[in-house]
Every structure is written in C-alpha cells, then in structure tokens.
C-alpha cells in the first residue's frame, strides 16, 4: 500500500491510500494517522478511492484514529469508499460512527 499526505487549508490533512490495506500494511497507515492525530483539533480526510482491499486490521486503524481525533476536538473523514468497504462498514455497524463522503471535495465542505 502507498500512503501520501497533502496539507490543505484550513489545517486539514488528506491521506491518499493506494493498494491493499491489510494486516501487513495497517501498521504503516497507523503510523501516519497517529502522527496527524496528535495535532491540536486534527482534521484528517482519508481518500480511499485507490484502495483495492481492506480487512479488519485496516478498519481497526481507521476506527481508532477517528476516536482519537474526536477526543482531541477534531475528526477523521473517509472519502470515496468502495461499495465493498461501505458494505463491510455497514455490516460492522460503523456507518453511523464513521463519517463517509462521496469524494475528498465533499469531505472538505462538510
């Protein structure tokens, strides 16, 4: 999996993921998100449009980052989840917990 970070005003980071998010790649995402979540009032958008696959380890990293961001007065928003990932999150009961958006632009506006 490839992870890139771009910073946008106002104080928003966009993480773009490419490839598979699984037990082997989740630690890389966790490290990137942990660094960003430690900022005051973190605002993070995770662009999932290039993600081919996501397992429970990947979902766990996203859920943990969202919770930590909320504790610090910020948020993590998921942009462009695939149909598979949306169904997985729905099955796990996370649709109402996580903030899902059609694309990065929509996530930035809300």
C-alpha positions as CSV (number, residue, x, y, z in Angstrom):
1,X,0.0,0.0,0.0
2,X,1.1,3.5,-0.8
3,X,0.3,6.4,1.5
4,X,0.7,10.1,0.6
5,X,-0.2,13.1,2.7
6,X,-1.1,16.6,1.4
7,X,-1.9,19.5,3.6
8,X,-4.8,21.8,2.7
9,X,-6.2,24.9,4.4
10,X,-7.7,25.2,6.9
11,X,-5.4,22.8,8.8
12,X,-6.7,19.7,7.0
13,X,-4.5,16.8,6.0
14,X,-5.6,14.5,3.2
15,X,-4.1,10.9,3.3
16,X,-4.4,9.2,-0.1
17,X,-4.2,5.4,0.0
18,X,-3.4,3.1,-2.9
19,X,-3.4,-0.7,-2.9
20,X,-4.4,-3.0,-0.1
21,X,-5.0,-2.2,3.5
22,X,-4.4,-5.4,5.4
23,X,-2.5,-6.9,8.3
24,X,0.8,-6.3,6.5
25,X,0.1,-2.6,5.6
26,X,-2.0,-1.4,8.5
27,X,1.0,-0.5,10.7
28,X,2.1,2.0,8.0
29,X,-1.3,3.7,8.0
30,X,-1.4,3.6,11.8
31,X,2.0,5.4,12.0
32,X,0.9,8.1,9.5
33,X,-2.5,8.6,11.2
34,X,-1.0,8.6,14.7
35,X,1.3,11.4,13.8
36,X,-1.5,13.5,12.3
37,X,-4.0,12.8,15.1
38,X,-1.6,14.2,17.7
39,X,-2.0,17.7,16.4
40,X,-4.5,20.0,18.1
41,X,-8.0,19.6,16.7
42,X,-6.8,17.2,13.9
43,X,-8.8,17.4,10.6
44,X,-8.0,14.3,8.5
45,X,-9.5,13.1,5.3
46,X,-8.6,9.6,4.2
47,X,-9.0,9.2,0.4
48,X,-10.0,5.6,-0.2
49,X,-10.6,5.9,-3.9
50,X,-7.4,4.0,-4.7
51,X,-7.9,1.3,-2.2
52,X,-8.3,-2.2,-3.7
53,X,-8.9,-4.1,-0.4
54,X,-9.4,-3.5,3.3
55,X,-9.5,-6.1,6.0
56,X,-10.5,-5.9,9.7
57,X,-7.0,-4.7,10.7
58,X,-7.4,-1.7,8.3
59,X,-10.8,-0.9,9.6
60,X,-9.5,-1.0,13.2
61,X,-6.8,1.5,12.4
62,X,-9.4,3.9,10.8
63,X,-11.8,3.5,13.8
64,X,-9.1,4.1,16.3
65,X,-7.8,7.2,14.5
66,X,-11.4,8.6,14.3
67,X,-11.9,8.1,18.1
68,X,-8.6,9.7,19.0
69,X,-9.2,12.7,16.7
70,X,-12.7,13.2,18.3
71,X,-11.1,13.1,21.7
72,X,-8.8,16.0,20.6
73,X,-11.7,18.0,19.1
74,X,-11.1,17.0,15.5
75,X,-12.2,14.4,13.1
76,X,-11.3,11.7,10.5
77,X,-13.5,11.5,7.4
78,X,-13.4,8.7,4.9
79,X,-13.7,9.8,1.2
80,X,-14.8,7.6,-1.7
81,X,-15.1,4.2,0.0
82,X,-15.7,1.4,-2.4
83,X,-19.0,-0.5,-2.4
84,X,-17.2,-3.4,-0.7
85,X,-15.8,-1.2,2.1
86,X,-19.1,0.6,2.5
87,X,-20.9,-2.8,2.9
88,X,-18.2,-4.0,5.3
89,X,-18.6,-0.9,7.5
90,X,-22.4,-1.3,7.4
91,X,-22.1,-5.0,8.4
92,X,-19.8,-4.0,11.3
93,X,-22.3,-1.3,12.4
94,X,-19.8,1.5,11.7
95,X,-21.7,3.5,9.1
96,X,-23.2,5.8,11.7
97,X,-19.9,6.1,13.7
98,X,-17.6,6.9,10.8
99,X,-18.0,9.9,8.6
100,X,-18.3,8.7,5.0
101,X,-18.3,11.0,2.0
102,X,-18.6,10.6,-1.8
103,X,-15.2,12.2,-2.5
104,X,-12.5,14.4,-1.0
105,X,-14.2,17.7,-2.1
106,X,-17.4,16.7,-0.3
107,X,-15.5,15.7,2.8
108,X,-13.7,19.1,2.8
109,X,-17.0,21.0,2.6
110,X,-19.0,19.3,5.4
